[in-house]
């Protein structure tokens, strides 16, 4: 009888151990995907840097945007901002100054990067925009809301991620740079949306000797 009692006690101990392990595993499995430590609550700032130092660089903030971001595993938020038309005379354009020798026909190459101050400590890699659209207007059309664009260039994420990716800019134009992060990467990045960055390119004045 003592042997049987001993065997039963051992069996009960094993079952308790198995049950305890099972209870410990269930909550871990039930947690689901890890929520990103930080989520981008507004569109990032954009920096354009000229290939030639004479043209310098410019940092832009989004004007119009439609943005969505995760607050917690069960909750998300977002925001919508409207800005005037890029050709509206009241638009607060950022100015990109090009060399005095620049003309509307001359093309300047600019590198592109985006700044995310909120995510400096984030370890996960965040995707570049899934689409970048560069729309340009002639500055002579400022005030004409029905003017057609000079050209529209569209790039994919693969283009933007490329090591030698450059944006071609001309003097005397109004640019609308539209970036889109798709909802497909929402689980990973914790945000998605579209943002518009508007700026003008002007020619610097020639210094008198």
C-alpha positions as CSV (number, residue, x, y, z in Angstrom):
1,X,0.0,0.0,0.0
2,X,2.8,2.4,0.8
3,X,4.3,1.9,-2.7
4,X,0.9,2.6,-4.3
5,X,0.5,5.7,-2.2
6,X,4.0,6.9,-3.2
7,X,3.2,6.3,-6.8
8,X,-0.1,8.3,-6.6
9,X,1.7,11.2,-4.8
10,X,4.3,11.3,-7.6
11,X,1.7,11.2,-10.3
12,X,-0.2,14.1,-8.6
13,X,3.0,16.1,-8.4
14,X,3.6,15.5,-12.1
15,X,0.1,16.5,-13.0
16,X,0.3,19.7,-10.9
17,X,3.6,20.5,-12.6
18,X,2.1,20.0,-16.1
19,X,-1.0,22.0,-15.2
20,X,1.2,24.9,-13.8
21,X,3.2,24.9,-17.1
22,X,0.0,25.0,-19.1
23,X,-1.4,27.9,-17.1
24,X,1.9,29.8,-17.6
25,X,1.9,29.2,-21.4
26,X,-1.7,30.2,-22.1
27,X,-1.4,33.9,-21.2
28,X,1.8,34.2,-23.2
29,X,0.1,32.8,-26.3
30,X,-3.0,35.0,-25.7
31,X,-1.0,38.2,-25.8
32,X,-0.9,38.2,-29.6
33,X,1.4,40.5,-31.6
34,X,3.6,42.9,-29.7
35,X,2.5,46.5,-30.0
36,X,5.3,48.8,-31.2
37,X,6.9,50.8,-28.3
38,X,6.2,54.0,-30.1
39,X,3.8,55.0,-32.8
40,X,4.2,57.9,-35.1
41,X,1.3,60.3,-34.1
42,X,1.8,62.7,-37.0
43,X,3.6,62.7,-40.4
44,X,7.4,63.0,-40.1
45,X,9.4,66.0,-41.1
46,X,11.2,65.7,-44.5
47,X,14.7,66.9,-45.4
48,X,15.8,67.5,-49.0
49,X,19.5,68.0,-49.5
50,X,21.0,69.3,-52.8
51,X,23.7,67.3,-54.6
52,X,25.5,70.6,-55.1
53,X,26.3,72.5,-51.9
54,X,25.3,75.8,-53.4
55,X,21.7,74.8,-53.2
56,X,21.8,73.7,-49.6
57,X,18.9,71.8,-48.0
58,X,15.3,72.3,-46.8
59,X,13.3,70.7,-44.0
60,X,9.5,70.4,-44.5
61,X,6.5,69.7,-42.3
62,X,3.3,68.3,-43.7
63,X,0.5,70.7,-44.6
64,X,-2.4,68.5,-45.5
65,X,-2.6,64.9,-44.2
66,X,-4.8,62.0,-43.3
67,X,-3.0,60.0,-40.5
68,X,-3.8,57.0,-38.4
69,X,-1.8,55.5,-35.5
70,X,-2.0,52.9,-32.8
71,X,-2.4,54.0,-29.1
72,X,-2.7,50.5,-27.7
73,X,-3.4,46.9,-28.9
74,X,-7.2,47.7,-28.8
75,X,-7.2,51.4,-29.6
76,X,-6.1,53.6,-32.4
77,X,-6.5,57.3,-33.2
78,X,-5.8,59.7,-36.1
79,X,-6.0,63.1,-37.4
80,X,-6.9,65.1,-40.6
81,X,-5.4,68.4,-41.5
82,X,-6.3,70.7,-44.5
83,X,-4.1,73.3,-46.0
84,X,-4.7,75.8,-48.9
85,X,-4.0,74.7,-52.5
86,X,-0.3,74.7,-53.4
87,X,-1.0,77.6,-55.8
88,X,-3.0,79.6,-53.3
89,X,-1.3,83.1,-52.9
90,X,-1.7,82.8,-49.1
91,X,0.1,79.4,-48.9
92,X,3.1,79.6,-46.4
93,X,5.6,78.0,-48.7
94,X,9.0,76.9,-47.5
95,X,11.6,78.3,-50.0
96,X,14.3,76.2,-51.6
97,X,17.0,78.7,-52.9
98,X,18.9,77.5,-56.0
99,X,22.1,79.0,-57.3
100,X,21.8,82.3,-59.3
101,X,22.8,80.5,-62.5
102,X,19.8,78.2,-62.3
103,X,17.1,78.4,-64.8
104,X,13.8,76.6,-65.2
105,X,15.4,74.2,-67.7
106,X,18.3,73.3,-65.4
107,X,17.8,70.3,-63.2
108,X,19.1,69.9,-59.6
109,X,19.3,66.6,-57.8
110,X,18.2,66.3,-54.2
111,X,18.5,63.4,-51.8
112,X,15.6,62.6,-49.6
113,X,15.2,61.5,-46.0
114,X,12.6,61.6,-43.3
115,X,13.1,62.5,-39.7
116,X,11.2,60.8,-36.9
117,X,12.1,62.4,-33.6
118,X,9.5,60.4,-31.7
119,X,11.1,57.1,-32.8
120,X,14.8,57.7,-32.1
121,X,14.8,54.8,-29.6
122,X,12.7,52.4,-31.6
123,X,14.6,49.3,-32.5
124,X,12.3,48.0,-35.3
125,X,13.0,49.2,-38.8
126,X,10.2,51.4,-40.2
127,X,9.4,51.3,-43.9
128,X,10.0,54.2,-46.2
129,X,6.9,55.5,-47.9
130,X,5.2,53.0,-50.1
131,X,4.6,55.8,-52.7
132,X,6.2,59.2,-53.3
133,X,4.6,61.5,-55.8
134,X,6.3,64.8,-56.8
135,X,3.9,67.2,-58.5
136,X,5.3,70.5,-59.9
137,X,3.6,73.7,-61.0
138,X,4.9,76.8,-62.7
139,X,5.3,79.7,-60.3
140,X,3.7,81.9,-62.9
141,X,0.4,80.1,-62.1
142,X,0.3,81.1,-58.5
143,X,-3.2,82.3,-57.8
144,X,-4.7,80.3,-60.6
145,X,-6.5,77.4,-58.9
146,X,-7.3,75.7,-62.2
147,X,-3.7,75.6,-63.6
148,X,-2.4,72.3,-64.7
149,X,0.8,70.8,-63.3
150,X,4.0,70.9,-65.3
151,X,4.7,67.3,-64.5
152,X,4.0,64.5,-62.0
153,X,6.6,61.9,-61.1
154,X,5.7,58.8,-59.1
155,X,8.1,56.6,-57.3
156,X,7.6,53.3,-55.4
157,X,9.2,52.3,-52.0
158,X,11.8,50.3,-53.9
159,X,12.8,53.5,-55.8
160,X,13.0,55.6,-52.6
161,X,15.0,53.0,-50.7
162,X,17.6,52.8,-53.5
163,X,21.1,54.0,-52.5
164,X,21.3,56.6,-55.3
165,X,17.7,57.9,-55.2
166,X,17.4,61.6,-56.0
167,X,14.5,64.0,-56.6
168,X,14.9,66.2,-59.7
169,X,14.0,69.8,-59.0
170,X,13.8,72.9,-61.2
171,X,13.9,76.6,-60.4
172,X,10.7,78.7,-60.5
173,X,8.3,76.0,-59.5
174,X,5.9,75.1,-56.8
175,X,6.2,71.5,-55.6
176,X,3.7,69.3,-53.8
177,X,5.5,66.2,-52.4
178,X,2.9,63.6,-51.5
179,X,4.0,60.6,-49.4
180,X,1.9,57.5,-48.7
181,X,2.4,54.8,-46.1
182,X,0.1,51.9,-46.7
183,X,-2.1,50.2,-44.2
184,X,-0.5,46.9,-45.0
185,X,2.4,47.7,-42.7
186,X,0.2,48.9,-39.8
187,X,0.8,45.9,-37.6
188,X,4.5,46.4,-37.9
189,X,4.8,50.2,-37.9
190,X,1.8,51.2,-35.9
191,X,0.8,54.0,-38.3
192,X,-0.3,54.6,-41.9
193,X,-1.6,57.5,-44.0
194,X,-0.9,60.2,-46.6
195,X,0.9,63.5,-46.1
196,X,1.5,66.5,-48.4
197,X,4.6,68.7,-48.3
198,X,4.6,71.9,-50.3
199,X,7.5,74.2,-51.2
200,X,8.8,76.6,-53.8
201,X,12.1,76.7,-55.7
202,X,13.5,80.2,-56.2
203,X,16.8,81.6,-57.7
204,X,19.2,83.4,-55.4
205,X,20.1,87.0,-56.3
206,X,23.4,87.7,-57.9
207,X,25.8,89.5,-55.6
208,X,27.2,92.7,-57.0
209,X,30.9,93.0,-57.0
